[in-house]
Amino acid sequence: MNVAVEIKQDNSQEIEHLDVLVIGAGISGIDAAYHLKKECPGKSFALLENQESFGGTWITHKYPGIRSDSDLYTFGYSWKPWSGPPIATAPEILKYLDESIDENDLRDAIRFNHEVKTASWSDKEKRWMLSIHRKDTDETFFISCNFLWMCQGYYRHSEGYTPDFPGAEHFKGRIAHPQTWPEDLDYKNKKVVVIGSGATAATLIPAMAEDCAHITMLQRSPTYFFAAPNRNELVDTLRELDVPEDWIHDIARRKVLSDQQTITRRSFEEPEKLKKELIDVAQQYLGNAIDVDPHFTPTYRPWRQRLARVPDGDLFQSIKSGKASVVTDQIETFTENGIKLKSGAELEADIILTATGFNMCVLGDIQFVINGKPLNFADCWAHRGILYSGIPNMAWVFGYLRTSWTMRSDLVSGFVCRLLNHMKEKGLEMVTPELREEDKDMPELPFVDPENFNAGYLNRSMDIMPKQGDRQPWIFSQNYYAEKDEIPAADLEDGTLNYK
């Protein structure tokens, strides 16, 4: 992000120009396209997608059992009813997105295999110039736009995060990260160790348990799991009453959000009581198969890390059946035949899966240049966590970490479209967030407050993220229940947006 980039342009090449370029055709990009078409009619736009198809995470991840860890009533769109189970598989989500694209005539706007290499802004031209590598034809060309809408997500699809495990080179079996799942990985009748205890591990283990000789979840520390049947009783009742699907979707969405708000509030106000309830549910599923202390008793307050969903308690059922087990310990070293633990115990393994998280990327790992100078994103102040100081005509979608990602994507879409329409009405071409005089004494706070949410992937990456302040509009609260009212009502003429 901080490397100077020389952008050489072939003046003989005719450069396509669009009003808006959306980067990414995952769940955020499709949402942006829907809102642009509906709320900004007449604006020309395209979605540039690095991969060969739409869907982002849901086509990148190929590991067994891949599914959502957010309910689809809120992870799905407000404008497209969801009629399947609350927790859905990747194929079910891709089918939903496919329908969303066709029902809203968005397919022609998506350009696949378009990898954005550089993005250069010029105040003089009041436009972005993007260098594009088309991966399927190996062409390089330029596209310009007035406004850039970054919807590529927040982690690097090409590689997951794997710590440097001592002795890994000595292990005779296979080591793989779920994010780059090997197509030829045969785990039938093999002893498998999954390092990690987050949503990925909780998905892999029940999906693989029937075919493995045995599968073990090796965790340094426990995670909270929310186990419940993969159904929504309210939705089932409403369907029995022949309530229209769009009404059901809206009612279910409101109920889920209300329940999530209650859990979030309780995680701050009565964390020990909530902790006990979550652990008690795990105990009910596990029976006497394993002690919940220490294996399912985290030391941190609930919701300081993501609360992993376990539909139908399938992870616990795999453990109870004896096909899976849990070990809470630290790794001393990999060995030829498995892993030696700090306790002195050894885990034999044919395959080791490192479900150890992901690497964040900012702005799609694209090299940004503003008026000839390389951008250091960490120097920027987040304007409602949507726009960024010193960067003209650009929005970046960063969703919620507790509430479903899409809930914030939708709020950002409404804000950006309102901003674009405001600029059109005023005859303006350029908008750049800037600190007001009264904002210049603000403390520099991390983009996501670690006391609020302290997942490892965030802690490892705060040095490359923008900063927030202690007053609006420089606060990124990660609080849907506040932002659902604040963002739609945000004053576009409060002195923090410099227009030209």
Secondary structure, 3 states (H helix, E strand, C coil): CCCCCCCCCCCCCCCEEEEEEEECCCHHHHHHHHHHHHHCCCCCEEEECCCCCCCCHHHHCCCCCCECCCCHHHHCCCCCCCCCCCCCEHHHHHHHHHHHHHHCCCHHHEECCEEEEEEEEECCCCEEEEEEEECCCCEEEEEEEEEEEECCCCEEEEEECCCCCCCHHHCCCEEECHHHCCCCCCCCCCEEEEECCCHHHHHHHHHHCCCCCEEEEEECCCCCEEEECCCCHHHHHHHHCCCCHHHHHHHHHHHHHHHHHHHHHHHHHCHHHHHHHHHHHHHHHHCCCCCHHHHCCCCCCCCCCCCEEEECCHHHHHHHHCCEEEEECCEEEEECCEEEECCCCEEECCEEEECCCEEECCHHHCEEEECCEECCHHHCEEECCCEECCCCCEEECCCCCCCCHHHHHHHHHHHHHHHHHHHHHHCCCCEEECCCHHHCCCCCEECCCCCCCCCHHHHCCHHHCCEECCCCCCCCCCCHHHHHHHCCCCCCCCCCEEEC
